[in-house]
Amino acid sequence: MRWVKINNYELILDIKKRLTNTNITLVQNDVESTGFKFLIKDGNRDYELVGQVELAIKKADGTFVVIPCAVSSSTATVTLTEQALTVPGRTLGEVRILSEGKVLTSTQCTTDSHNFTYRLHPSG
């Protein structure tokens, strides 16, 4: 059995504000060892997550990967997959809240964006 220590990053994201500078540095191909825990807020109140939540990632080469999140109340958690960690450089992440297959938040709606960035360093 292989034991992997998961590095969890906790971020508070407000549905009405854009988070632009997170200063998170990860290592390329450090598979299944990095997780994020997002507390979603609406101002000072917790935002109750109903429906599906996913993390959409735009990698430095312009390609995308989408990872489903586990949801509990106003918290979404996710462990980054191999595809999320393949391309070194600045990476943009967006937490998307979906209801009945429709995205309630996206980068096109600047007041409802849940964006953060991380930098991925080459391994070795």
N, C-alpha and C positions, 0 to 999 in steps of 0.2 A: 504494500500500500504506500502511495506517495502522499506525503503531507505537504501542503502548500500554505504558506502564510499569506493571508489576504490583507493588502493595504487598503483600508477604507477611507475615502474622503467624504466628509459630510459638508453639504452645501445647502444653504437656505436660499430658495428661489422664490421671488415674488412675481405673481402673474401680471403685475402692472409695471414692473421695472425690469430693465435689462442689466444683467450681470456681465461685465465685459473683461475684468481682469482678475483671474483666479490664481495665476502663478503656480500651476501644478505641472510638475515634470515627471514623466513616466519613461520607461525603458521599452524600446522596440522588442516585440516578440516575448515579452514577459507575460505569457499566457495564463489566464485564469488566476491572476494574483492581485488584480486591482479592481476594487469595487467602489461604487458611489452610492451614497445615501442622500436623497434629496428630500428636504422638508419644504413642501410647497405652501406658500403663504398668499393671502390676499390682504395686503396691508399688514395690520397687526394680528390678523386672525389666521388660523390654520385653514387651508383650502381643502375641503373634503374631496378626495379623489374617488370618482365613480366611473366605472368603465375601465377601459384598457389604457395603460401608460407605457410608452416606449421611449428609448433613447435613440435619437437619430444623430449620426456622427458624419461630418464631412471631413474626410482626410485631406492631408496636405496636397495630394495629387488630384483632388477634385472628385474622387469617388466617394460613395456613401455606404454606410452600413447601418442597419436598424436592429436594435436589441430590445426584446420585451423586458419590462420591469415588473418586479413583484410589488404589490400595493398593499398598504395597511393604513387606513385612515387618511392622513395627509402626507404620508411618507411613501416614496418610491425608491426601491433599491435595485441595483444591477451590478453584475460582474462583467467586466469587459471581455470580449471574445477575441480569438486570434485575429479575426478580420479587422477589429478595431485598433489593433496594435501593429499593423504591418508596415505602415508608411511613416517614416520620421518627418518631423516638422510640426508646424502649428495646426492644431485640430480644433474644429468647432463642434460643440455638442449642443443638442437641443432636446429638452424633455417635452414630449408631445402627449397631450391628454386627448384621448379619443372617446367618442360616445356614439354608439350605433354605427361604427365604421367611419365616422366623420371626425376629422382633426379639429379639436376645439382651440388649439394653440398651434402657431407655426411662426417661422421667421418672417413671413410676409406681413404678419400683424404685429407691428413693433410694440404695441402696448401689451401684448399677451405673450411675448417671447420669454422663454426660459433658457437662455443661452449661457454657455461657459466655454472656456478654451483650456486646452492643455497642450504642452509641447512634448513631443515624442522623440527621444534621443536614440540614435542607432545603438544596437546591442554590441557588446564586446569592447 
